[in-house]
Amino acid sequence: MSYDPDLDLLFFGTGNASTWYRALRGEGDSLYTASILAVKASTGELAWYFQTTPGDSFDYDATQPLLQAALTIGGRPHKVLLQANKNGFFYVLDRQTGEFISAAPFVSGITWARGVDSKTGRPIESPGVGDANPKLLSPESTGAHNWNPMAFHPTTGLVYFPARLGTQMVHVPDKKWKYDPNRDNVGIDGAYEGPLFAKMASMPPPSGELLAWDPMAQKAVWRAKYPVLDGGGVLATGGNLIFQGRADGIFAAYRATDGKQVWRFDTATGIMAPPVTYTVDGVQYVTVMAGWGGAAGLINTPAVGAVKPGWGRILTFALDGKAILKAPFFGHKNPPRPAITAKQDPQAVHAGGLLFNSHCFLCHGLNAVAGPLPDLRYSSKEVLDSLPSIVLGGARASSGMPSYKKILSEDDVKAIRAYIIARAQEAARPTQASQRR
């Protein structure tokens, strides 16, 4: 949220509709989802709204950070509200009236829309984007920019934020979908195995960058690319510096004017949060909460974005600091050693893979390659044999693993077990082969 005390307005964004796909839930704009709202802080009365993605079908919510700034546009001063939206477009709105001023793509390769109407602010959707047919679209549902905080520098007039480039997602609306209170009701057909996945796999891998954006000209001034998809929140300082951490644990400082990196430090764990700066007894400090978690931390496993998971820690820096970071190792150093070596039934493995990537991947990683939470390929025989009591019986509910007995059957759990065992065996083979040689 963002608050303007002079206008008595509180600004915030709203999430997307459910089910995701308007082809399943019904046509229309679905007000006031995927919108930026302004309400009177003293009364709660709605002052204005602007919908960034009307009738959104792809989880392009508008809950990304909102920045206030004073800009001169068309020769007139404007109190504006700025947002780098999930959908790939950067919006400039008049924060007093909600009037649409401008929008422009801040990443290339957007396929769900061809642009934004310069008068209405409505996206110009690509043909057929809202129908129930399978489609491959960019950006993916985690967006071209997500919750990670931005920074506005009043001296440079630029906005600094992490951008996610080249992300893709296969969308297959489940034409048989019906509301079920025990499920997430996204409406994706998890049984789809069509050619779009192969097409997505053939595309260049996604990447990330720190972007310096001119909101008046609606264009990038500089880009600092890094070898991971996700960057953390951003801090701008009066000393012409931009601080940012990122998924691989690097905490870096850049010149605000041209993006030249002037300092870096390896924190040994991914960073999502923005740094803060303050002074004590005349000494300036920069502090960052290093740690990787939440929805992005669970989805972006090592297989997806070179995330460096680890234990969270608070790190503080100052000029001429002499402290040494002692970072304990987190995770697995070696490939899994399968607890069960017997070959699994291929049909059961195939069915288990579909079930795993429909129900289990958010916590245990896409294709069973996990990051912050347990990588099930390393499971012991005791754990594998106990899967029915864990998955259906809720034996580990107190640790955060709920019961799926209203969603999965005993045969489903057997198939998932076969898939986990097969994935462990597959991951172990290269090491075993090299040992034989």
Beta strands, then each sheet from edge to edge (+ up, - down):
strand 1: 2-4
strand 2: 9-13
strand 3: 35-40
strand 4: 46-51
strand 5: 67-73
strand 6: 76-84
strand 7: 89-94
strand 8: 100-105
strand 9: 113-116
strand 10: 123-125
strand 11: 135-137
strand 12: 151-153
strand 13: 158-165
strand 14: 169-171
strand 15: 207-214
strand 16: 219-226
strand 17: 231-237
strand 18: 241-246
strand 19: 250-255
strand 20: 261-266
strand 21: 276-280
strand 22: 283-290
strand 23: 313-317
sheet 1: 1+ 2- 3+ 4-
sheet 2: 5+ 6- 7+ 8-
sheet 3: 9+ 10-
sheet 4: 11+ 14-
sheet 5: 12+ 13- 15+ 16-
sheet 6: 17+ 18- 19+ 20-
sheet 7: 21+ 22- 23+
end
